[in-house]
Amino acid sequence: MSDSESLAKLKSYRNPSLQVGPDRQIKLVEAPIEEPKEGEALIHIKTTGICGSDIHLWKSGGIGPLRVEGEYILGHESAGIVLEVGKGVKNLKAGDRVAIEPNIVCDDCFLCRDGRYNLCQDVQFSGVYPANGCLQRFKCHPAKWVHKIPDELTWSQGALLEPLSVVMHGITNCGLSIGKGVSIHGAGPIGLAALACARASGAHPIVITDLEPGRLEFAKKLVPSCTTYCVDKTLSAEQNANKIRAIFGAGPVSETAASENEYDAPGRTIECTGVESSVATAAYSCRRGGTIMVIGVGKSMMDNVPFMHLSLAEKELKFINRYRDTWPSGIAAVVGGVINLDSMVTHKFPLEEAVEALTLASDPSKGSIKVHVVDDMDIKL
């Protein structure tokens, strides 16, 4: 079949998409079906996960300086099947099962040339305005950022590679090691993925915290060897941190005297919510000379981070932005059984009910962990 015949047949299908605009209203809109340009692949999106950033973009109209200034399509945690490829594409062919890395970078700045392409300032990130995302049936994406997945991976597992990549980048940069303690702050999808990765890395003991008892129960099922701590909203960040430190066998934080068993406090703390009080709790929980890794996405400015505590204790406060070169190792980890996040997918909705999917995911009281939007339509060209 010629390219023109394939495109004509493709146009006979609908392309429903989940869109949001400056009015902060989400809606299902019929989107145009694009033809792959040079270097691109046209992909039938089979599964897309709802991310906390999708909810930020909808409810808050942006993430920090990244504002929603027009109508566009959400979604960036996706896997699907290649339908067609544009000119010059040699790494993919029609029928390939793939996962999408949503970064589209310039490849020319000093950061891209240095391999730190996740920091490219000219990035177009699928699902962040103005770049249309993956909550649609058909999407064109640069073939360079499309990764083949083996038949033994499900579509859900392919979509979970994106949040797994976020955590893998954070784990790599904070230096977890075998037999060393870690506290994980937040038991949402990223925190739970961090819990699974910390366990796989050999870290022990592991404490995970959250405000929701249901999420902590889920964490205990995911990694039975972990210890859970339900954050007490009536206590200060330092007071909650002292209770977390006590689980590890360390004494309370002290600025003026040696803390009892300070060595036993977690040498690494991983913050997965982006909430100011949680960042402060993670900072106080960490032992002197340790590392706090902030993975969570939060507000633009924070006023209550304990600056002098961090300074006097020489604690390293680190951050990550997305990921780089994580899909191949993520695929290997899932195929090899090192990481299994399947149980995190608690709800699935058809593409036509994407509005309902995002609405459910935005309400923690409904008990969802990871919501997936799936498209079971069989596309034949």
C-alpha positions in Angstrom: 0.0 0.0 0.0 1.4 3.4 -0.9 1.9 6.2 1.6 -1.0 8.2 0.2 -3.3 5.1 0.4 -2.3 4.5 4.0 -2.9 8.1 5.0 -6.3 8.0 3.3 -7.2 4.9 5.2 -5.9 6.4 8.4 -8.2 9.4 8.0 -11.2 7.1 8.2 -10.4 6.7 11.9 -11.3 9.2 14.7 -8.6 10.7 16.9 -10.1 11.7 20.2 -7.8 13.6 22.5 -7.8 15.0 26.0 -7.2 18.7 25.9 -6.9 21.6 28.4 -6.5 25.4 27.9 -6.1 28.6 29.9 -9.7 28.3 31.1 -8.6 25.1 33.0 -11.4 23.0 31.5 -10.6 19.5 30.3 -12.5 18.1 27.4 -12.4 15.4 24.8 -11.7 16.9 21.4 -11.3 15.4 17.9 -7.7 16.1 16.9 -6.2 16.1 13.4 -4.3 13.0 12.3 -0.8 14.1 11.2 1.5 12.5 8.7 5.0 11.6 9.9 7.6 14.1 8.8 11.2 13.2 8.1 12.7 11.4 11.1 9.3 10.8 12.8 7.2 7.8 13.5 3.4 7.7 13.5 2.3 5.8 16.6 -1.0 4.3 17.7 -1.0 5.1 21.4 -2.2 2.0 23.2 -1.7 3.1 26.8 -1.0 6.5 28.6 -0.6 7.0 32.3 -2.0 10.0 34.2 0.8 11.9 35.9 0.6 14.3 38.7 2.0 16.9 36.3 -1.1 16.5 34.1 -3.2 17.4 37.1 -1.0 20.4 37.9 -1.3 21.6 34.3 -5.1 21.3 34.5 -5.8 22.5 38.0 -3.1 25.1 38.4 -2.7 26.2 34.8 1.0 25.2 34.7 4.0 24.0 36.6 6.2 26.8 37.8 7.1 29.0 34.8 5.6 26.5 32.4 2.2 28.0 31.8 -0.8 26.7 29.7 -1.3 29.6 27.2 -3.5 27.8 24.7 -5.5 24.7 23.9 -3.4 21.6 23.6 -3.2 17.8 24.4 -2.1 16.4 27.7 -0.2 13.1 28.5 3.4 11.9 28.3 3.6 8.3 29.9 2.9 6.2 26.8 3.4 3.1 24.8 2.0 2.0 21.5 2.6 0.5 18.1 4.3 2.1 15.1 2.0 2.5 12.1 4.2 4.4 9.7 7.7 6.0 9.6 8.8 9.1 7.8 11.8 9.5 5.5 15.2 8.6 7.0 13.9 6.5 9.9 16.0 3.3 10.1 15.6 2.3 13.7 11.8 1.6 13.5 9.3 0.0 11.2 5.5 -0.5 11.1 4.4 -3.0 13.6 7.1 -2.3 16.2 5.9 -2.2 19.8 7.4 1.0 21.4 7.6 3.2 24.5 7.8 7.0 24.0 10.5 9.2 25.6 8.7 12.5 25.6 11.7 14.8 25.5 12.3 16.5 22.1 15.5 18.5 22.5 17.6 20.7 20.3 20.7 18.4 20.0 22.8 21.5 19.5 23.3 23.3 22.9 26.2 22.6 25.2 24.0 20.6 27.5 22.8 18.3 24.7 26.3 18.0 23.4 27.4 17.0 26.9 24.8 14.3 27.1 22.7 16.2 29.7 19.8 16.6 27.2 17.2 16.6 30.0 18.5 20.2 30.8 18.1 21.5 27.3 16.4 24.9 27.4 14.9 24.5 24.0 13.1 21.3 24.9 9.6 20.5 23.6 8.2 18.1 26.1 5.2 16.1 24.9 2.2 17.1 27.1 3.6 20.4 28.3 2.3 23.4 26.4 2.7 24.0 23.6 3.8 20.5 22.6 0.8 18.2 22.1 1.0 15.1 24.3 0.0 11.4 24.1 -3.6 11.4 25.3 -4.9 10.8 21.8 -5.1 7.8 19.5 -2.5 8.9 17.0 0.7 10.8 17.6 3.8 11.6 15.5 7.0 11.6 17.5 10.7 11.8 16.6 12.0 8.3 16.0 15.1 9.1 18.0 13.0 9.3 21.1 11.1 6.1 20.6 12.3 2.9 22.2 11.4 -0.7 21.1 9.9 -2.9 23.8 9.9 -6.7 23.7 6.7 -8.7 23.3 6.8 -9.8 26.9 6.2 -6.3 28.1 2.5 -5.2 28.3 1.3 -1.9 27.1 0.9 -0.8 30.8 4.5 -1.8 31.6 5.6 0.2 28.5 3.8 3.3 29.8 5.2 2.8 33.3 8.7 3.2 31.9 8.3 7.0 32.0 7.6 7.4 35.8 10.2 4.6 36.4 12.7 6.7 34.4 12.1 9.7 36.7 12.9 7.6 39.8 15.9 5.8 38.2 17.4 9.2 37.4 16.9 10.3 41.0 18.2 7.1 42.5 21.3 7.2 40.4 22.0 10.8 41.4 21.6 10.4 45.1 23.8 7.3 45.4 21.8 4.6 47.2 23.8 1.6 48.2 23.4 -1.8 49.7 22.6 -1.9 53.4 22.3 1.8 53.7 19.1 3.4 55.1 16.8 5.7 53.1 13.6 7.5 53.9 11.1 8.1 51.1 8.7 11.0 51.6 5.4 10.5 49.7 3.7 7.3 48.7 2.1 8.4 45.4 3.1 6.8 42.1 6.6 8.3 42.2 7.2 7.5 45.8 6.0 3.9 45.3 8.3 3.5 42.3 11.1 5.0 44.4 10.3 2.4 47.1 10.6 -0.5 44.6 13.8 0.9 43.1 15.3 1.5 46.6 14.6 -2.1 47.5 16.0 -3.3 44.2 19.2 -1.3 44.9 19.7 -3.1 48.2 19.0 -0.1 50.5 17.9 -1.1 54.0 16.2 -0.1 56.2 13.6 1.8 54.2 10.9 4.0 55.7 8.2 5.5 53.5 5.8 8.3 54.6 2.5 9.7 53.6 -0.6 11.4 54.9 -2.9 8.7 53.5 -3.0 5.4 55.5 -4.4 3.6 52.4 -1.3 4.5 50.4 1.0 3.3 53.2 -0.9 0.0 53.3 -0.3 -0.3 49.5 3.4 0.5 50.0 3.7 -2.3 52.6 2.2 -4.8 50.1 4.5 -3.6 47.4 7.6 -3.9 49.6 6.8 -5.9 52.8 10.2 -5.2 54.3 9.7 -1.4 54.4 8.4 0.5 57.5 5.6 3.0 57.0 5.1 6.3 58.9 1.8 8.3 58.7 2.7 12.0 58.7 1.0 13.8 61.6 -0.4 17.1 60.3 -0.5 18.5 63.9 3.3 18.3 64.2 6.0 20.5 62.7 8.3 19.2 60.0 11.1 18.8 62.5 8.8 16.9 64.9 7.7 14.5 62.2 11.4 14.1 61.2 12.3 13.2 64.7 9.7 10.4 64.7 11.1 9.1 61.4 14.6 9.2 62.7 13.5 7.3 65.8 12.4 4.4 63.5 16.0 4.2 62.3 17.2 4.3 65.9 18.6 7.8 65.7 17.9 10.6 68.2 16.1 13.9 67.5 17.7 16.7 65.5 19.9 19.0 67.5 21.7 22.1 66.4 23.7 22.6 69.7 24.7 19.1 70.8 25.5 15.7 69.3 22.4 13.8 68.3 22.2 10.3 69.7 23.1 7.6 67.2 23.3 10.2 64.4 25.1 7.6 62.2 21.9 5.5 62.2 19.7 8.3 60.7 19.1 7.8 57.0 22.1 8.9 54.9 19.7 9.5 51.9 16.2 10.9 51.9 14.1 11.0 48.8 11.3 13.6 48.6 8.6 12.6 46.1 5.8 15.2 46.7 7.2 18.6 46.1 5.2 19.9 49.1 7.2 22.4 51.2 6.6 20.8 54.6 7.6 17.4 53.2 10.8 18.8 51.8 11.6 20.3 55.2 10.8 16.9 56.9 13.1 15.1 54.5 15.8 17.7 55.2 15.6 17.2 59.0 15.3 13.4 58.7 18.6 13.1 56.9 21.7 12.5 58.9 24.5 15.0 59.0 26.6 15.0 55.8 23.8 13.1 54.0 21.9 13.8 50.8 18.3 14.9 50.3 17.1 14.2 46.7 14.0 16.1 45.7 12.1 14.4 42.9 8.7 16.0 43.6 7.3 18.9 41.6 6.2 21.9 43.8 5.5 25.6 43.9 7.9 28.1 42.4 9.2 29.5 45.7 9.6 27.9 49.1 10.0 29.9 52.3 10.4 27.3 55.0 13.3 25.1 53.9 15.7 25.0 56.9 18.7 26.7 55.2 21.0 27.0 58.1 20.3 23.5 59.4 21.4 22.2 56.0 24.4 24.4 56.0 25.7 23.6 59.5 25.1 19.9 59.0 26.6 20.0 55.5 23.6 18.2 54.0 23.5 18.1 50.3 20.1 19.2 48.8 19.8 17.9 45.2 17.2 18.0 42.5 16.5 16.3 39.2 14.8 17.4 36.0 13.1 14.4 34.3 15.7 11.9 33.1 18.3 11.0 30.5 19.4 7.6 29.0 17.0 5.6 31.3 14.7 3.7 28.9 17.1 0.9 27.9 18.0 0.2 31.5 14.4 0.5 32.6 13.3 -2.0 29.9 16.0 -4.4 31.1 15.0 -4.0 34.7 11.3 -4.8 34.0 12.1 -7.7 31.6 14.6 -9.2 34.1 12.1 -9.0 37.0 14.2 -6.6 38.9 11.3 -4.1 39.1 7.6 -4.8 38.9 5.2 -1.9 39.2 2.2 -3.7 37.7 0.2 -3.5 40.9 0.4 0.3 40.9 -2.1 0.5 38.0 -5.3 0.5 40.0 -7.7 1.9 37.3 -8.1 1.7 33.6 -10.3 3.8 31.3 -11.0 3.7 27.6 -9.7 6.7 25.6 -13.2 8.0 25.2 -13.5 8.3 29.0 -10.2 10.2 29.4 -11.9 13.1 31.2 -13.3 10.7 33.8 -9.8 9.2 34.1 -8.1 12.5 34.9 -10.9 13.5 37.3 -10.5 10.3 39.3 -6.7 10.6 39.4 -6.9 14.2 40.7 -8.8 13.1 43.9 -6.5 11.0 46.2 -9.5 10.2 48.4 -10.8 7.9 45.6 -8.0 5.4 46.2 -6.3 5.4 42.8 -2.6 5.0 42.6 -1.8 5.0 38.8 -4.6 5.5 36.3 -4.1 4.3 32.7 -6.0 5.4 29.6 -6.1 2.6 27.1 -7.2 2.2 23.5 -8.1 -1.3 22.4 -9.0 -0.3 18.9 -7.3 -2.5 16.3 -5.8 -0.2 13.6 -5.1 -1.7 10.2 -3.5 0.2 7.4 
